[in-house]
């Protein structure tokens, strides 16, 4: 935690000493899935540091189920950004957005913490009417102008985003985190029709450069089926079955089962899986948070910063991989360089 945190905590205490009510804190982490999961330990730290606080979390509506029954927050505030973007020219949309912001301001937040560091998250923190806004310093932000919204800023001394978010929470509360990272996730929903023993794969990512080619998944599935008679369950969002079906068609009969799922169903399937295979995407970070074992295939993004948190999931990355966060559509050369034989070898210890 930065050396100035003691001074900041004195300021924070004065802000939150409002007579007659508990301090009110707004967490701003709108998305995406993996990033929301990475912020869960910071929310747990805030609750431990400030047990009397009223903590709300503003999150995009489609990710709000990740916060269901979370014991560390008092309220989830779903933000329908996707729907607003699609219907932005409609007068009714502007009216709805205005009513949402008016309602947000009625919470009288003492403090907003922007874990996302984007212009949209900084804007929401500002429009919430919070008396103070805390965020990262300019050099850490993906969109540096966001720092103009912050009352106080802090750096980060640790590499992984989970640990950086915990640093930001510590800076805001004035309390160093105690104990390991805590991921409070819903139980999820069991899905009928899954085999008794399977490996779960989630082949799609936020952009194509982070993805492993479908033919590589098919070859891995062929090996799993031939050597162990274990099917590969290829998870996908409802209505986005193209990649999962392509993998199934390229693999032997019975080796691949497409699995369209909601987030609760994905959580249930992840809990039930014997092991997971993933890339730098939300389902992989979900598996890591749930303590699953398996393999993470990395290429352009840095596993030191964005890899599966903890020690349960082994990382496979080609030796010559260059780190870049450019959002290209096709799998990067470094992802294509990861062979299914290497992935299977790293996966085998998880299967016994």
Secondary structure as UniProt FT lines:
FT   TURN            3..4
FT   HELIX           5..15
FT   TURN            19..20
FT   STRAND          24..28
FT   HELIX           33..49
FT   TURN            51..52
FT   STRAND          54..60
FT   HELIX           61..67
FT   TURN            68..69
FT   TURN            71..72
FT   STRAND          75..79
FT   HELIX           81..86
FT   TURN            87..89
FT   HELIX           91..105
FT   TURN            106..107
FT   STRAND          111..114
FT   HELIX           119..127
FT   TURN            128..129
FT   STRAND          132..136
FT   HELIX           138..140
FT   HELIX           144..149
FT   STRAND          152..154
FT   HELIX           161..173
FT   TURN            192..193
FT   STRAND          198..201
FT   HELIX           208..210
FT   HELIX           214..228
FT   STRAND          231..237
FT   TURN            238..239
FT   HELIX           242..250
FT   TURN            253..254
FT   STRAND          256..261
FT   HELIX           263..272
FT   STRAND          275..278
FT   HELIX           282..289
FT   TURN            290..291
FT   STRAND          294..298
FT   HELIX           303..306
FT   STRAND          313..317
FT   TURN            319..320
FT   HELIX           333..336
FT   HELIX           340..351
//
